[in-house]
Amino acid sequence: MDRGCHPQGYGAVSPTPPIDSALRLEYVANFEYSYAAGRFASRFMNALRTEARIQGTRCDACDKVLVPPRPVCGLCLERTAEWVDVGPGGVITGYTVVEVPFIDPMTGIKRPIPYGFAFVRLDGADTNIYHFLEESRHDKISIGMRITAVFKPAPERDGTLADIIHFRAEEPATDE
């Protein structure tokens, strides 16, 4: 209904034109915002950025170490209190080799393919994180394989999981 533009004035109704196609409006909305990561994530990310150190929290009730750190244990629903260092080494508990190109959600940059991606159980932790592997050959990756975090140089770190470039095999893969 169009009441404001009709020559007969207020209250006049003009016919609605037939819809032959969808109305599309091109508009790019840029919303800049920031938010607090919270006490636990802030401490975790700050340790990554300033010290290239990975931390978790230990649950007082079940004694499990959670990475990333959380205020409440997701395993027994009790509060965590103690902060502990974990890694930088660990083992692969699950993995895949990605062979389909996509944009890395942490950096916004297209990932070169193929690349390895794994669930990593850091030394001293009872939960997994997932991250990139340096190795991308199926036959050079295995469950239980020892790996270690490779961090960006200090001036390039910004307090995100992307401060860990990837995980590298502790014993280099060899061509056989």
TILO-923341 format. One record per residue (C-alpha): residue number from 1; residue in one letter; x, y, z. Coordinates in pm, 1 decimal. Layout:
BEGIN
<rec num="NUM" residu="A" u="X" v="Y" w="Z"/>
...
// end
This chain:
BEGIN
<rec num="1" residu="M" u="0.0" v="0.0" w="0.0"/>
<rec num="2" residu="D" u="131.1" v="342.7" w="-90.5"/>
<rec num="3" residu="R" u="-45.7" v="620.8" w="101.2"/>
<rec num="4" residu="G" u="207.9" v="900.1" w="78.4"/>
<rec num="5" residu="C" u="269.8" v="939.7" w="-293.6"/>
<rec num="6" residu="H" u="-79.1" v="907.3" w="-440.2"/>
<rec num="7" residu="P" u="-204.8" v="1223.9" w="-614.6"/>
<rec num="8" residu="Q" u="-536.4" v="1205.2" w="-428.1"/>
<rec num="9" residu="G" u="-356.7" v="1252.3" w="-94.2"/>
<rec num="10" residu="Y" u="-367.3" v="1075.4" w="235.4"/>
<rec num="11" residu="G" u="-561.7" v="752.9" w="250.4"/>
<rec num="12" residu="A" u="-560.8" v="681.1" w="-121.3"/>
<rec num="13" residu="V" u="-453.3" v="331.3" w="-218.2"/>
<rec num="14" residu="S" u="-259.4" v="250.6" w="-530.9"/>
<rec num="15" residu="P" u="-251.3" v="-100.4" w="-671.9"/>
<rec num="16" residu="T" u="43.5" v="-320.1" w="-579.3"/>
<rec num="17" residu="P" u="252.1" v="-405.4" w="-885.4"/>
<rec num="18" residu="P" u="277.4" v="-776.6" w="-967.2"/>
<rec num="19" residu="I" u="585.7" v="-955.5" w="-837.7"/>
<rec num="20" residu="D" u="777.6" v="-1104.1" w="-1131.7"/>
<rec num="21" residu="S" u="1106.2" v="-1156.1" w="-949.9"/>
<rec num="22" residu="A" u="1256.6" v="-1137.7" w="-607.2"/>
<rec num="23" residu="L" u="1357.4" v="-795.0" w="-485.4"/>
<rec num="24" residu="R" u="1729.5" v="-789.6" w="-416.0"/>
<rec num="25" residu="L" u="1910.4" v="-510.9" w="-241.7"/>
<rec num="26" residu="E" u="2287.1" v="-510.5" w="-239.4"/>
<rec num="27" residu="Y" u="2421.5" v="-377.5" w="86.0"/>
<rec num="28" residu="V" u="2741.9" v="-448.3" w="270.2"/>
<rec num="29" residu="A" u="2701.6" v="-399.3" w="641.8"/>
<rec num="30" residu="N" u="3022.4" v="-356.7" w="837.1"/>
<rec num="31" residu="F" u="2972.2" v="-388.1" w="1208.2"/>
<rec num="32" residu="E" u="3283.7" v="-328.0" w="1409.8"/>
<rec num="33" residu="Y" u="3259.0" v="-458.3" w="1760.7"/>
<rec num="34" residu="S" u="3464.0" v="-596.5" w="2040.4"/>
<rec num="35" residu="Y" u="3366.2" v="-817.6" w="2326.7"/>
<rec num="36" residu="A" u="3524.6" v="-945.1" w="2642.0"/>
<rec num="37" residu="A" u="3663.0" v="-1295.3" w="2609.0"/>
<rec num="38" residu="G" u="3609.2" v="-1349.5" w="2980.1"/>
<rec num="39" residu="R" u="3848.4" v="-1416.1" w="3262.6"/>
<rec num="40" residu="F" u="3949.8" v="-1769.0" w="3161.2"/>
<rec num="41" residu="A" u="3985.6" v="-1718.2" w="2785.1"/>
<rec num="42" residu="S" u="4169.2" v="-1388.0" w="2842.3"/>
<rec num="43" residu="R" u="4429.1" v="-1551.9" w="3066.3"/>
<rec num="44" residu="F" u="4465.8" v="-1845.3" w="2822.6"/>
<rec num="45" residu="M" u="4512.1" v="-1619.0" w="2518.3"/>
<rec num="46" residu="N" u="4745.3" v="-1382.0" w="2702.2"/>
<rec num="47" residu="A" u="4976.0" v="-1674.2" w="2793.6"/>
<rec num="48" residu="L" u="4977.9" v="-1782.9" w="2426.7"/>
<rec num="49" residu="R" u="5063.5" v="-1431.4" w="2310.7"/>
<rec num="50" residu="T" u="5320.1" v="-1322.1" w="2567.5"/>
<rec num="51" residu="E" u="5490.1" v="-1648.3" w="2664.4"/>
<rec num="52" residu="A" u="5404.1" v="-1905.8" w="2393.1"/>
<rec num="53" residu="R" u="5262.6" v="-2111.9" w="2678.2"/>
<rec num="54" residu="I" u="4950.4" v="-2331.0" w="2675.4"/>
<rec num="55" residu="Q" u="4745.3" v="-2350.8" w="2993.7"/>
<rec num="56" residu="G" u="4451.4" v="-2549.6" w="3120.6"/>
<rec num="57" residu="T" u="4248.1" v="-2566.4" w="3439.5"/>
<rec num="58" residu="R" u="4231.3" v="-2860.9" w="3676.1"/>
<rec num="59" residu="C" u="3897.8" v="-2970.7" w="3817.7"/>
<rec num="60" residu="D" u="3909.5" v="-3005.2" w="4194.8"/>
<rec num="61" residu="A" u="3648.4" v="-3281.7" w="4194.6"/>
<rec num="62" residu="C" u="3761.3" v="-3521.2" w="3917.3"/>
<rec num="63" residu="D" u="4124.2" v="-3402.5" w="3880.6"/>
<rec num="64" residu="K" u="4090.5" v="-3368.7" w="3499.4"/>
<rec num="65" residu="V" u="4285.8" v="-3093.5" w="3321.0"/>
<rec num="66" residu="L" u="4074.0" v="-2905.4" w="3067.1"/>
<rec num="67" residu="V" u="4215.2" v="-2729.9" w="2760.9"/>
<rec num="68" residu="P" u="4108.1" v="-2471.6" w="2668.9"/>
<rec num="69" residu="P" u="4056.2" v="-2372.9" w="3032.5"/>
<rec num="70" residu="R" u="3701.7" v="-2343.3" w="3164.9"/>
<rec num="71" residu="P" u="3551.8" v="-2220.7" w="3489.7"/>
<rec num="72" residu="V" u="3332.9" v="-2533.2" w="3516.2"/>
<rec num="73" residu="C" u="3434.4" v="-2889.6" w="3433.8"/>
<rec num="74" residu="G" u="3227.4" v="-3022.4" w="3145.4"/>
<rec num="75" residu="L" u="3292.1" v="-3376.8" w="3264.5"/>
<rec num="76" residu="C" u="3157.3" v="-3355.9" w="3622.2"/>
<rec num="77" residu="L" u="3003.9" v="-3004.0" w="3633.0"/>
<rec num="78" residu="E" u="3216.6" v="-2884.9" w="3926.0"/>
<rec num="79" residu="R" u="3415.7" v="-2560.9" w="3939.4"/>
<rec num="80" residu="T" u="3779.4" v="-2556.2" w="3831.8"/>
<rec num="81" residu="A" u="4034.1" v="-2358.7" w="4028.9"/>
<rec num="82" residu="E" u="4395.6" v="-2450.7" w="3959.6"/>
<rec num="83" residu="W" u="4575.6" v="-2330.1" w="3648.4"/>
<rec num="84" residu="V" u="4835.1" v="-2567.7" w="3501.1"/>
<rec num="85" residu="D" u="5076.5" v="-2555.7" w="3208.6"/>
<rec num="86" residu="V" u="5027.9" v="-2824.5" w="2944.6"/>
<rec num="87" residu="G" u="5214.7" v="-2925.2" w="2630.5"/>
<rec num="88" residu="P" u="5364.0" v="-2795.9" w="2411.7"/>
<rec num="89" residu="G" u="5398.8" v="-3162.0" w="2313.9"/>
<rec num="90" residu="G" u="5118.2" v="-3410.2" w="2286.4"/>
<rec num="91" residu="V" u="4969.3" v="-3690.0" w="2079.3"/>
<rec num="92" residu="I" u="4726.5" v="-3711.9" w="1789.8"/>
<rec num="93" residu="T" u="4396.7" v="-3868.8" w="1899.0"/>
<rec num="94" residu="G" u="4218.8" v="-3824.3" w="1564.8"/>
<rec num="95" residu="Y" u="4304.5" v="-3664.8" w="1231.8"/>
<rec num="96" residu="T" u="4216.5" v="-3604.1" w="871.2"/>
<rec num="97" residu="V" u="4391.2" v="-3468.5" w="566.3"/>
<rec num="98" residu="V" u="4183.4" v="-3193.9" w="409.2"/>
<rec num="99" residu="E" u="4195.9" v="-3188.3" w="31.4"/>
<rec num="100" residu="V" u="3914.1" v="-2943.5" w="-37.5"/>
<rec num="101" residu="P" u="4005.9" v="-2573.9" w="-44.1"/>
<rec num="102" residu="F" u="3838.7" v="-2340.7" w="203.4"/>
<rec num="103" residu="I" u="3895.5" v="-2017.7" w="389.4"/>
<rec num="104" residu="D" u="4064.0" v="-2061.1" w="728.2"/>
<rec num="105" residu="P" u="3813.3" v="-1924.3" w="982.3"/>
<rec num="106" residu="M" u="4092.4" v="-1817.1" w="1219.7"/>
<rec num="107" residu="T" u="4278.8" v="-1604.7" w="964.0"/>
<rec num="108" residu="G" u="4038.1" v="-1542.2" w="674.5"/>
<rec num="109" residu="I" u="4305.3" v="-1670.6" w="434.7"/>
<rec num="110" residu="K" u="4258.2" v="-1955.4" w="186.7"/>
<rec num="111" residu="R" u="4444.7" v="-2262.8" w="316.1"/>
<rec num="112" residu="P" u="4683.9" v="-2436.5" w="79.7"/>
<rec num="113" residu="I" u="4578.7" v="-2795.8" w="25.0"/>
<rec num="114" residu="P" u="4628.0" v="-3064.8" w="124.2"/>
<rec num="115" residu="Y" u="4683.4" v="-3007.1" w="495.9"/>
<rec num="116" residu="G" u="4660.7" v="-3215.5" w="808.4"/>
<rec num="117" residu="F" u="4412.2" v="-3135.6" w="1082.0"/>
<rec num="118" residu="A" u="4405.6" v="-3320.6" w="1413.4"/>
<rec num="119" residu="F" u="4259.1" v="-3362.6" w="1757.0"/>
<rec num="120" residu="V" u="4556.1" v="-3305.5" w="1985.6"/>
<rec num="121" residu="R" u="4582.4" v="-3429.5" w="2345.5"/>
<rec num="122" residu="L" u="4849.3" v="-3208.5" w="2497.1"/>
<rec num="123" residu="D" u="5082.8" v="-3354.7" w="2758.3"/>
<rec num="124" residu="G" u="4922.6" v="-3300.2" w="3097.8"/>
<rec num="125" residu="A" u="4570.8" v="-3245.8" w="2955.9"/>
<rec num="126" residu="D" u="4265.4" v="-3472.7" w="2964.0"/>
<rec num="127" residu="T" u="4076.0" v="-3305.9" w="2678.7"/>
<rec num="128" residu="N" u="4162.3" v="-3239.5" w="2313.6"/>
<rec num="129" residu="I" u="4206.3" v="-2927.4" w="2109.8"/>
<rec num="130" residu="Y" u="4196.3" v="-2935.3" w="1731.6"/>
<rec num="131" residu="H" u="4457.9" v="-2771.4" w="1517.3"/>
<rec num="132" residu="F" u="4660.6" v="-2785.7" w="1197.7"/>
<rec num="133" residu="L" u="4943.8" v="-3029.1" w="1139.9"/>
<rec num="134" residu="E" u="5262.4" v="-2948.4" w="952.5"/>
<rec num="135" residu="E" u="5243.0" v="-3290.6" w="787.6"/>
<rec num="136" residu="S" u="4987.4" v="-3340.9" w="510.1"/>
<rec num="137" residu="R" u="5064.7" v="-3691.6" w="383.4"/>
<rec num="138" residu="H" u="4820.0" v="-3961.3" w="496.3"/>
<rec num="139" residu="D" u="5094.4" v="-4220.3" w="530.7"/>
<rec num="140" residu="K" u="5302.4" v="-3996.8" w="761.1"/>
<rec num="141" residu="I" u="5029.2" v="-3926.8" w="1019.9"/>
<rec num="142" residu="S" u="4897.3" v="-4173.3" w="1275.7"/>
<rec num="143" residu="I" u="4692.0" v="-4192.5" w="1592.7"/>
<rec num="144" residu="G" u="4924.3" v="-4172.4" w="1892.1"/>
<rec num="145" residu="M" u="5191.6" v="-3985.2" w="1693.4"/>
<rec num="146" residu="R" u="5398.2" v="-3747.6" w="1911.1"/>
<rec num="147" residu="I" u="5376.1" v="-3383.7" w="1801.3"/>
<rec num="148" residu="T" u="5472.0" v="-3044.1" w="1941.4"/>
<rec num="149" residu="A" u="5334.3" v="-2692.1" w="1895.1"/>
<rec num="150" residu="V" u="5515.8" v="-2450.7" w="1664.7"/>
<rec num="151" residu="F" u="5447.2" v="-2090.7" w="1765.5"/>
<rec num="152" residu="K" u="5465.7" v="-1771.3" w="1562.3"/>
<rec num="153" residu="P" u="5757.4" v="-1543.4" w="1651.6"/>
<rec num="154" residu="A" u="5672.8" v="-1321.4" w="1953.2"/>
<rec num="155" residu="P" u="5617.8" v="-997.4" w="1756.4"/>
<rec num="156" residu="E" u="5361.5" v="-1172.2" w="1532.7"/>
<rec num="157" residu="R" u="5151.0" v="-1329.3" w="1809.0"/>
<rec num="158" residu="D" u="4816.8" v="-1163.6" w="1885.2"/>
<rec num="159" residu="G" u="4656.2" v="-1379.9" w="2152.1"/>
<rec num="160" residu="T" u="4454.6" v="-1632.4" w="1948.8"/>
<rec num="161" residu="L" u="4488.7" v="-2004.3" w="1879.2"/>
<rec num="162" residu="A" u="4639.3" v="-1896.0" w="1546.7"/>
<rec num="163" residu="D" u="4951.2" v="-1806.3" w="1751.1"/>
<rec num="164" residu="I" u="5020.1" v="-2178.7" w="1718.3"/>
<rec num="165" residu="I" u="5109.4" v="-2210.9" w="1349.7"/>
<rec num="166" residu="H" u="5070.1" v="-2588.9" w="1351.7"/>
<rec num="167" residu="F" u="5184.2" v="-2902.2" w="1529.3"/>
<rec num="168" residu="R" u="5497.8" v="-3074.6" w="1402.4"/>
<rec num="169" residu="A" u="5598.3" v="-3439.7" w="1438.4"/>
<rec num="170" residu="E" u="5853.8" v="-3472.7" w="1717.1"/>
<rec num="171" residu="E" u="6045.8" v="-3713.8" w="1495.7"/>
<rec num="172" residu="P" u="6053.7" v="-3576.9" w="1139.8"/>
<rec num="173" residu="A" u="5866.4" v="-3776.1" w="878.9"/>
<rec num="174" residu="T" u="6098.8" v="-3955.2" w="640.9"/>
<rec num="175" residu="D" u="6046.0" v="-4056.5" w="280.8"/>
<rec num="176" residu="E" u="6078.6" v="-4431.6" w="246.9"/>
// end
